[in-house]
Amino acid sequence: MAGMRVLVTGADGYIGAVLGPTLLEQGFDVVGVDCGFYRDGWLYNDDRPRPLTFTKDIRRIIPKDVEGFDAVVHLAELSNDPLGELSERTTYEINHLGSVTLARACKQAGVPRLVYTSSCSVYGAAEDGGERSEQSAPNPQTAYARCKVLVERDVGELADTHFSPIFLRNATAFGLSPRMRFDIVLNNLAGFAWTTKETSFAKIRRHLPEFRCLWPAQLGARQLREIFERVQMTEEIFLFRGFTRLEQLKHLVATQQIDSDFYWRPLRQQTEKDQPE
């Protein structure tokens, strides 16, 4: 597998900032693409190699952008339920239509494999309390989850002997990333515990005493504590908008850096008549 050319969308995101270096260290030839919304949030330097990353919105990806790649790993979407509800229409345009646009560009350019990060959110609430598997019927409850189902459907229809899309229905991520997010459950709890010195895991131990994760929350929290100590994290850092996706997008809209459709606004140079008298 070493030497394969891989394009990672969302390379500057929470997962992409870890995945890109990991692929490089394993011998892959990696290029990143990212719209750049969240580059303000950089918690620490990890001294790892980083892929060359170009700035482009996935809604504007064309076949030429993905020519010559052996695989594309697609992470770049509006990334959680509250963020999706900020603008449901734009969520569909980016997460659904943007992802399908990317997949069609990959197929047209001859990219043989697309790895799409879907979500366990597609299953919705398990009212019967039973387990869910890949064969279970989706029951999405939010715009974010509904888009995941639509992408799986529409991109799945593109599959043939030359184009193989793969869908990963991931659970909620947690743990360290230089491009930190504090709007993810464990990261948020760990940040509150560090800054307020108050948090308890007694409830999950009481209700799910036998449950164990392969990557346990304790290990993720321990990693977070170590980096909090190293960077001497304060409440101000924890609450900084750059580490919370919804707040960062609100800031970009409020300061007119992106428009209501979440496209970057070009910088308009002031003319003489723009100057205050």
C-alpha positions, 0 to 999 in steps of 0.5 A: 500500500505504501506509495499510493497517492491519497487525497484527504478532504478536510485535511485541516480538521479535527480528524484530518490533522491526525490522519494526514500525518499518520498516512505520511508516516506509513509511506503514503503520498498524501495531499490534503484539501480543506476550505479552511474554516477552522484554521484558527483553532490550533492547540499544540504542535506535535512535530509530525509531517504534514501533507501539502494542503490546498484550499478549496470548497468540496462543492467546487471540486472538479475531476482535474482536482482528483486526477492521479489519486489512487484513493480519496478519503472524504472527511470534509463536511459540516461536522455535527448535529447542532452545526447542521441545524445552523443552516439546514439548506446549506448543510444539504448543499455541502454535506449531501450535494458537495459529497456527491459532486466529489464522488462524481468527480472521482469516478470521472477522473478514474479514482478507483476508491472513495472512503466516506466517513458516514456516521452511526447517527444514521440509525437514530434512536433505538427505541426498542433498546436493541443493537444496530448493524449495517443491515438495520434500517436507518432512522436519521433524526437531524439534517446532519444524519439525513445527509449521511443517508442521502450520500450513502444512497447516491454515492452507492449508486455510482459503484461499479467495477472501476469505482468502489465507494466505502462507507464508515459509520463511525461513532463519536470521536474523541481524544487529541488533535492539534486542530482541537474540538471542544464541541465533542462530548468527551473532549468537552467534559474533559475541558470542563473538568480541567477548567472548573475542576468538576466532572463525574463519570459515576452515571455511566458506571452505574447504568452500563457497568459491563461496557468497555471500549477498545479505546476507553474514555479514560485513556482519551481523557488522560491524553487530554489532561497531559496536553492541557498541562503541557499547553497550560490550558486556561478557561479562555483557551477552552472557550475560544471559538476556534475550537468549537465548530458552531461558534467559529462559523457564527464568527465567520458569518458575523464578520462577513468572511463567509456568506450565508451559503458558507462560501468565502467572501473575497477581500474587497479593497477599500476605494477612496469613496469608501473612506470615512470623511 
